[in-house]
Amino acid sequence: GASVRVVNSAIHGTRLTSKGPWADGIMLAAGLSSGAAVAVQIDARSVIANNARTGVAMLAKASLQVAGDVSKNALCGIWAGSASVVTVTGDASFGDNVLVGVAVTGGADLQLDGATIRGTVAQTLAKRGDDRDAGDGIGVFDGARATIRNARLQSNARAGVLVHQAKQLADGSPDVVISGSVMTGGKYAVVVNGSPAPSFAASNTYESANAEDSNGQSSSGGTGTAREPSPEDKVNATMPVKTDICDASTNCTPSF
């Protein structure tokens, strides 16, 4: 039931020790037995950076509001599970985090409006027995849902948004909304694994900054003209979407 505000503060430079893997900037873990939610607010003048694991780890039912800078953390800027609710406002900035800028899983709900997520650093998913690199701006995993509006997703190593086993709507498509957002760089704008890709709003724009990106992105910006879809890709006329960068036996979710 705790409620905490982080105001005009820097939480940075945590280090791993021999006592365990806990090296997060902020960990929300209370209420495991009582079910009472923990609430944390991070204001626009605060910085959560250079921590040896996540910037913010939400391991229990919790509510998080972020308006500050969450950058250069060694395993995700935010990792939210356990049906947590994450609200990210337009003042927030995520830069150079490893694996994922913002990840929601375990039934969590992401509400993101106007934030910048840039430069997520690729790292091999070795703990999953996978030699491919992950490096995504936003990850929506394992029963989570997301509403992403007016985001600026810039030069993330793999995908602007990765959707893997998210909460499903009645038609089987993931419960993920993307609108008014600008995606530049990276290999893919959006990747949807294992379910039909939703039809994203026409207000999104995108610009390719990577020669490997062939999913209909326009080198001049704006809404590009999609190429003819191949059997392994689904390309939406208003937002390039790639399906299935992981096979059915591989979990795309980075190990926490």
C-alpha positions as CSV (number, residue, x, y, z in Angstrom):
1,G,0.0,0.0,0.0
2,A,3.0,2.3,-0.1
3,S,3.0,5.5,-2.2
4,V,6.3,7.1,-3.2
5,R,7.2,10.2,-5.2
6,V,10.7,10.6,-6.7
7,V,11.2,14.3,-7.2
8,N,14.3,16.1,-8.6
9,S,16.4,13.1,-7.9
10,A,19.1,10.8,-9.5
11,I,19.0,7.1,-8.8
12,H,22.0,5.7,-10.6
13,G,25.1,3.4,-10.6
14,T,23.8,0.4,-8.7
15,R,26.2,-2.6,-8.8
16,L,25.8,-6.3,-8.8
17,T,27.3,-8.2,-5.8
18,S,27.9,-11.8,-4.9
19,K,24.7,-11.8,-2.8
20,G,22.4,-12.0,-5.8
21,P,21.2,-10.4,-9.0
22,W,19.4,-7.4,-7.4
23,A,20.9,-4.2,-8.8
24,D,17.8,-2.2,-9.9
25,G,17.4,1.5,-9.6
26,I,13.9,1.0,-8.1
27,M,12.2,-2.3,-7.2
28,L,8.5,-2.5,-6.5
29,A,8.0,-5.8,-4.7
30,A,5.7,-5.1,-1.7
31,G,2.1,-6.4,-1.5
32,L,3.1,-9.9,-2.6
33,S,0.7,-11.5,0.0
34,S,-1.7,-8.7,0.8
35,G,-2.5,-7.8,-2.8
36,A,-2.2,-4.1,-1.9
37,A,-0.8,-2.0,-4.8
38,V,2.4,0.0,-4.5
39,A,2.3,3.4,-6.3
40,V,5.4,5.2,-7.5
41,Q,5.7,8.5,-9.4
42,I,8.9,9.6,-11.1
43,D,8.8,13.3,-12.0
44,A,10.3,15.0,-15.1
45,R,13.4,16.3,-13.2
46,S,14.5,12.8,-12.1
47,V,16.9,10.4,-13.7
48,I,17.1,6.6,-13.3
49,A,20.3,5.6,-15.1
50,N,23.4,3.4,-15.3
51,N,22.0,0.8,-13.0
52,A,23.4,-2.8,-13.3
53,R,20.0,-4.4,-13.9
54,T,16.8,-2.5,-14.6
55,G,16.0,1.1,-14.1
56,V,12.6,0.1,-12.6
57,A,11.6,-3.5,-11.8
58,M,7.9,-4.1,-11.0
59,L,7.7,-7.6,-9.4
60,A,4.3,-7.3,-7.8
61,K,1.0,-5.5,-8.3
62,A,2.0,-1.9,-8.7
63,S,1.2,1.4,-10.3
64,L,4.0,3.5,-11.9
65,Q,3.9,6.9,-13.5
66,V,7.1,8.1,-15.3
67,A,7.9,11.6,-16.6
68,G,11.7,11.5,-16.1
69,D,14.7,10.1,-17.8
70,V,15.3,6.3,-17.6
71,S,18.5,5.5,-19.5
72,K,21.6,3.4,-19.9
73,N,20.4,0.6,-17.6
74,A,21.9,-2.9,-18.1
75,L,18.6,-4.9,-18.4
76,C,15.6,-2.8,-19.6
77,G,14.6,0.7,-18.6
78,I,11.4,-0.6,-17.1
79,W,10.3,-4.2,-16.6
80,A,6.7,-4.5,-15.4
81,G,4.9,-7.7,-14.6
82,S,2.2,-9.0,-12.2
83,A,-0.7,-7.0,-13.7
84,S,1.1,-3.7,-13.0
85,V,-0.1,-0.5,-14.6
86,V,2.6,1.7,-16.2
87,T,1.8,5.3,-17.3
88,V,4.5,7.1,-19.3
89,T,4.0,10.7,-20.2
90,G,5.4,13.0,-22.9
91,D,8.2,14.3,-20.7
92,A,9.7,10.8,-20.3
93,S,12.8,9.7,-22.1
94,F,14.4,6.3,-22.5
95,G,17.9,6.1,-24.1
96,D,20.5,3.4,-24.5
97,N,18.9,0.7,-22.3
98,V,19.9,-2.9,-23.0
99,L,17.4,-5.4,-24.5
100,V,14.2,-3.4,-24.1
101,G,13.4,0.3,-23.3
102,V,10.0,-0.5,-21.7
103,A,8.8,-4.1,-21.3
104,V,5.4,-5.1,-20.0
105,T,4.6,-8.8,-19.2
106,G,2.4,-11.0,-17.0
107,G,-0.8,-9.1,-17.7
108,A,0.6,-5.6,-17.2
109,D,-0.9,-2.6,-18.9
110,L,1.2,0.1,-20.6
111,Q,-0.3,3.5,-21.3
112,L,2.4,5.6,-23.1
113,D,1.7,9.0,-24.6
114,G,4.4,11.2,-26.2
115,A,7.6,9.7,-24.7
116,T,10.9,9.2,-26.6
117,I,12.5,5.7,-26.6
118,R,15.8,5.7,-28.5
119,G,18.9,3.7,-29.0
120,T,18.0,0.4,-27.2
121,V,21.2,-1.7,-27.3
122,A,21.2,-5.2,-28.8
123,Q,22.2,-8.2,-26.7
124,T,22.1,-11.9,-27.5
125,L,19.3,-13.8,-25.8
126,A,21.8,-16.4,-24.5
127,K,19.7,-17.4,-21.5
128,R,17.0,-18.5,-23.8
129,G,19.4,-20.6,-25.9
130,D,18.9,-18.2,-28.7
131,D,21.9,-16.7,-30.5
132,R,19.8,-13.8,-32.0
133,D,20.1,-10.3,-30.7
134,A,17.2,-8.4,-29.1
135,G,17.1,-4.6,-28.8
136,D,13.6,-3.2,-28.9
137,G,12.0,0.1,-27.9
138,I,8.9,-1.4,-26.4
139,G,8.1,-5.1,-25.7
140,V,4.6,-6.3,-25.0
141,F,4.8,-9.9,-23.7
142,D,2.8,-12.7,-22.0
143,G,-0.7,-11.4,-21.6
144,A,0.2,-7.7,-21.4
145,R,-1.6,-5.0,-23.3
146,A,-0.4,-1.6,-24.5
147,T,-1.7,1.8,-25.8
148,I,1.1,3.7,-27.5
149,R,0.3,7.2,-28.7
150,N,2.5,10.0,-30.0
151,A,5.7,8.1,-29.3
152,R,9.1,8.8,-30.8
153,L,10.8,5.5,-31.3
154,Q,14.3,6.2,-32.7
155,S,17.2,3.9,-33.7
156,N,16.3,1.0,-31.5
157,A,18.5,-1.9,-32.6
158,R,15.8,-4.4,-33.6
159,A,12.1,-3.3,-33.5
160,G,10.3,-0.1,-32.4
161,V,7.6,-2.3,-30.9
162,L,7.8,-6.1,-30.3
163,V,4.6,-7.9,-29.5
164,H,4.9,-11.5,-28.3
165,Q,2.0,-13.5,-26.7
166,A,0.2,-10.3,-25.7
167,K,-3.3,-10.2,-24.4
168,Q,-5.7,-11.0,-27.3
169,L,-8.9,-9.4,-28.5
170,A,-11.9,-11.4,-29.5
171,D,-10.6,-11.7,-33.1
172,G,-7.3,-13.2,-31.9
173,S,-5.3,-10.1,-32.6
174,P,-3.1,-8.6,-29.8
175,D,-4.6,-5.9,-27.6
176,V,-2.0,-3.3,-28.7
177,V,-2.8,0.2,-30.1
178,I,-0.2,2.3,-31.9
179,S,-1.2,5.8,-33.1
180,G,0.3,9.2,-33.8
181,S,3.8,7.7,-33.4
182,V,7.0,8.3,-35.4
183,M,9.5,5.4,-35.9
184,T,13.0,5.9,-37.3
185,G,15.9,3.5,-37.8
186,G,16.2,0.0,-36.5
187,K,15.5,-3.2,-38.5
188,Y,11.7,-3.2,-38.1
189,A,8.9,-0.7,-37.1
190,V,6.7,-3.3,-35.5
191,V,7.0,-7.1,-35.0
192,V,4.0,-9.2,-34.0
193,N,4.8,-12.9,-33.2
194,G,2.3,-15.7,-33.2
195,S,-1.0,-13.9,-33.8
196,P,-2.6,-11.8,-36.5
197,A,-1.2,-8.3,-36.7
198,P,-3.7,-5.5,-35.9
199,S,-4.4,-2.7,-38.3
200,F,-2.5,0.2,-36.9
201,A,-3.7,3.8,-37.3
202,A,-2.8,5.7,-40.4
203,S,-1.5,8.6,-38.3
204,N,1.8,6.7,-37.7
205,T,4.8,7.7,-39.7
206,Y,8.1,6.0,-40.2
207,E,11.5,6.4,-41.9
208,S,14.0,3.7,-42.7
209,A,17.6,4.3,-41.5
210,N,18.8,0.8,-42.0
211,A,19.6,-1.0,-45.3
212,E,18.4,-4.3,-43.9
213,D,14.9,-2.9,-43.3
214,S,12.7,-4.0,-46.3
215,N,9.3,-3.9,-44.7
216,G,7.9,-1.1,-46.9
217,Q,9.6,1.7,-45.0
218,S,10.2,5.0,-46.8
219,S,13.6,6.6,-46.9
220,S,12.0,10.0,-47.1
221,G,9.8,9.7,-44.0
222,G,6.1,10.0,-43.8
223,T,3.7,7.1,-44.5
224,G,5.6,4.8,-46.9
225,T,4.3,2.7,-49.6
226,A,4.4,-1.0,-48.6
227,R,6.0,-3.5,-50.8
228,E,4.3,-6.7,-51.8
229,P,4.1,-9.0,-48.8
230,S,6.2,-12.1,-48.8
231,P,4.8,-15.3,-47.2
232,E,6.7,-14.6,-43.9
233,D,5.7,-10.9,-43.6
234,K,2.5,-9.0,-43.2
235,V,2.7,-5.4,-44.3
236,N,0.0,-3.0,-43.4
237,A,-0.4,0.0,-45.7
238,T,-0.3,2.4,-42.8
239,M,2.5,0.8,-40.7
240,P,5.1,-1.8,-41.8
241,V,4.6,-4.9,-39.6
242,K,6.8,-8.0,-39.7
243,T,5.5,-11.2,-38.2
244,D,7.4,-14.0,-36.5
245,I,11.1,-13.1,-36.0
246,C,11.1,-16.0,-33.5
247,D,10.0,-19.5,-34.3
248,A,7.2,-21.2,-32.4
249,S,9.6,-22.9,-30.0
250,T,11.5,-19.8,-29.0
251,N,10.4,-17.3,-26.4
252,C,11.1,-13.8,-27.6
253,T,10.9,-12.4,-24.0
254,P,14.3,-11.6,-22.5
255,S,15.0,-13.4,-19.3
256,F,14.6,-11.2,-16.3
